[in-house]
Amino acid sequence: MKKIIIVLFFVVFVSFLVNGKEEYIIPDSAIRLRVIANSNTFEDQATKMEIKQNIETILKDDLMDVANKNSAKETIQNKIPEMKTMLNNYNIKYKVNYGQNYFPKKTYKGVEYPEGNYESLVVTLGNGAGENWWCVLFPPLCLMDAEESNVSDVDYRFFVKDLFEKYM
């Protein structure tokens, strides 16, 4: 009977590990990034994603090591001229705004965030009538996500699950 209870405990525990969803809570002190496409055409959405990647490249090295929100804000503001130079290479009008910007209700990593005005860097391309891409610049969640997406052949495993499978 004791063995059955122990096995059931491990089954429940492993079930929580396997089915548990990873959640990220965006702190109130976060600085967001939003890139809004000109339209929803394939070309405009591809341009949005290319510009998003360029912005990440411009900011990544400097934001990964900032210690606080004020340093992050200063870094972002100092990089805006470089972002505008990059944007000038595209044949599209644009607007770059750093400050309190409106965000509609969003879901990030399974957590829903209410609409409202948030400190953010917003890059609007053309008419800004297309779907947007957004993330959190500080703490640098999207920069870490971008870094993780470049990692391949990683095998994530659960120690307890491996033990359970080995002995069951």
N, C-alpha and C positions, 0 to 999 in steps of 0.2 A: 504493500500500500504506500509506503514511504517513497518508493521509486516512482510510482505513478504520479504522486503529488509533485515530486521534483521535476519529472519530465514535463508535466503540465505547466509548471512554473516557467521552465525554460522555453516551452512553446509559446506561451503568452509573452514572455520577455522578448524573444526573437521576433515575434509578430509585431510588437511595438517598434522594434528597431528597423525592420524591413519596411513597414507601412508608415512609419512616422514621417511627417513631411517637414522639410527644412524650412524654417521661417526666418526672415530678416525683418527686423523692426527698424524703420527709418527714424533716426532720432530727430527731435525738434530742431537741433542745431545743424541739420544737414543742409548742404548746398546741392541743388539738383541741376541737371542738364536736360534740355529739351531741344530737339531739332525737328522743325515742322516742315514737311515737304510742300512744294509748290502745288502739287495735285497728287492724285492717286494713280497716275499713269506709271507704267513699268519704269520708264526712263527717269521720271521725277523721284520715284521711290528709290531707285538705284543710286541716283545722285545724292539723296538724303543719307543713305547708308555710307556712301563713300566719304561724304563730308563728316559724318559722325566719327568714322574711323580716323580721319585726319585730325579732328579735334582731340580725340583720345590720345593720338600720338603726340600732339603738341603739349598736352597737359600731363601725360602719364608720369614721366620721370620727376617732374617738380612736385606733383601732388601726392605721390606715394609716400613721401617722407615728412609731410607737414604735420605739425604737432597739434594745431588748433584751428578753429574756424577762421579766426582773423588772418592767420598766415595763408590759409587756403583761399580766402577772399582776395587777398593781395596778389597771390600768385595768379589766380584766374584773371583778375583785372589787368595785370601786367602782360598777360599772354593774349589779350584781345587784339592788339595790333597785328600780332603774328597770325591769328585766326583770320583777320580781315584780309591780310595779304594772301593767305591760302584761298579764301573765298573769292577774291578778285580773279583767280585763275579759272573760275567757272563763269560761263556766259549766262548769269542769272542775277537778278537784283536780290538783295538780302538785307536783313536787319539783325543786328546783334544787340541784345539787351541784357545787362546784368542788374539785378535788383529784385524787388518783389514782383513776381509774375504769377498770373492765374494758371492753375493746373486743374483740369477736370478730374473727376474721381478716377483713380488708377489702382491697378493691382500689380504688385511686384513680389515675385517669389512666393505667391500664394497668399499674400497679405493685402487687404484692401485699404487704401488710403483715401480720406475724404477730399473733395474738391476744396480749393482755397488758394490763397496767395502764399507763395513760398519763395524764399531766397533762392535765386536760380540764374543760370545763364541760359537764355533762350535765343536760338538762331532760327529765324523765320526765312524760308527760301521762297522767292517769288511772291505769289499771292497768299501763301500759307494756308491753302485750302485742302491740303492732303493729310494723310495719316502722319502722326508724329512718332518719334522714338524718344524715350526718356530714360534716365538713370540717375544715380546719386554720385556726384563728384566728390563730395566730402561728407562723411568718410568715403574713401575712394572705392565704393562698391562696384561701380561699373568698370572702373579701371582694373580691378582685380578679376571681374568676370571676363573682361577682354583678354587678360593675361591667361586665365584658366582655359579659355576657348582655344588657345594655341597649344595647349598640352595635349598630347595624344598617347595612346597606349597605356593609360593609367587603369589599374585594376583596383577598384574599391571593394573591400571586403569587411565583413563583420567578424571579429574574433569569436564571439559567442556562437554565432550562426555556424562558423566553420567547425567549432568543437561539436556542436549539436549534430551536424551532418556527418562528422567523422565517427561518432559513437552511436548513431541511430541508424 
